[in-house]
Amino acid sequence: MNEILDLVALVLVLIGALLCVTAAIGLLRFHDVPTRLHAATKPQVLGLVLICIAIALAMRSWSVVAFLVPIVVIQFATAPLSAHMVGRQAYRNGTIDERSLYVDELAEARRTPPAAGG
């Protein structure tokens, strides 16, 4: 049984590392902010979760699991928040191609002057 758990952990580490590398390549290759944000958050977070699961399986200790759970929770909390902040700032700077947006929910706020209360 130990050999099977070690093999599963190895496969999870390899898949997680592959996802993290894919995220890094996506950051370099994609041209606009929304696709870069997608590449930075989705595969990177999943890769980290898979690597943490692999570490928990390989170590077979509840203290390790207790250490890894906050890491995963913090990653789940900070990745979408930081992506939202970067995307919002890119929209405000005008670096997003507005033709690629299907729905522009912030268009009205952009037209309203900041002192107008809108």
N, C-alpha and C positions, 0 to 999 in steps of 0.2 A: 504493500500500500504506500509506503514511503517513496518508492521509486516512481509510482504513478503521480503522486502529488508533486514530486520534483520535476517530472516531465511536464505536467500542466503548468507549473510555475515558470519553467523555461519558455514554453510556448507563449504564455501571457507576457513575459518580459519582451520577447521578440516582437510580438504584435504591438505592444505598447510603444516600444522604441521605434518601430516602423511608422506608427501613427504620429509620433512626435517629430520624426524626420520629415514626414509628409507635411506637417503643419509648417515647419521651417521653410521647406521648399515653396509652399503656397504663399508664404509671406514675401518671398523673393520674386516669384513669378507673376503673381496677380498684379493687375495694374490699378484697380480702383479700391477705394477704402472699404466698401461693403464686402467685397469678396476677400480682401485681406483680413478683415475682422472675422469672417466666417472661418477662414483657414487658421487664424490664430486661436480661436476658442474651441471649436468643435473637436477636431482630432487631437488637439493638445490635451484637453481635459480628459477625453476618453483614454488616451495613452497613459496619462498619469494614473487614472483609476485602475487600469489593467496592471500597471507596474506595482501599484500598492497592493492589489489583490495577490499578485505573484509573491511579493515580499511576505505577506501574511501567511500564504500557503507554505512558503519555504521555511519560515522561522517557526511556525506552529506554536505560537505563544500568544496568550491573550493580552499580555502587556504590549506586544508589538502592534496588535490590532488596535488597542486603545490609543497608541501613539499615532497610527495611520489614519484613524477616523477623523480627527480634527484637520489633518492635512487635506483630506478629500473634501470635507465640508467647507473649509476656507477656500479651496480652489473653486468649488461650485458657487460660492458667494461672490468671489472677486472677479472671475473671468467674465461673466455677463455684465457686471457693473462697469468694469473698465472698458469693455467693448462698446457699451452704450455711451459712455463719456467720450470716447474717441470718435465714434460715429456722429454724435451730436456736435462736437467741435468741428469736425470736417464739414458738416452741413452748414454750420454758421460761417465758416471760412469760405464756403463756396467751392470746395474742392471735390464735391460729389457731382457727378454728371446727372443733372436733374431729369434728363430724358429717360434715364434708366429706372427712375422711381415709378412704380405703379400707382401708389397713393402717396401724396405729399401732405401729411397731416400738419406739418409745421409751416405751410405756405402762408396761412393767414397771420401767424405770429411774426413771420419774416417781414410782411408788408406793414405791420403796425409799428409805429415808432415806440422805442422803449419807454419814453416818458408818458405815453398815452394810456398806460395801465393795461396793455394787452398782452 
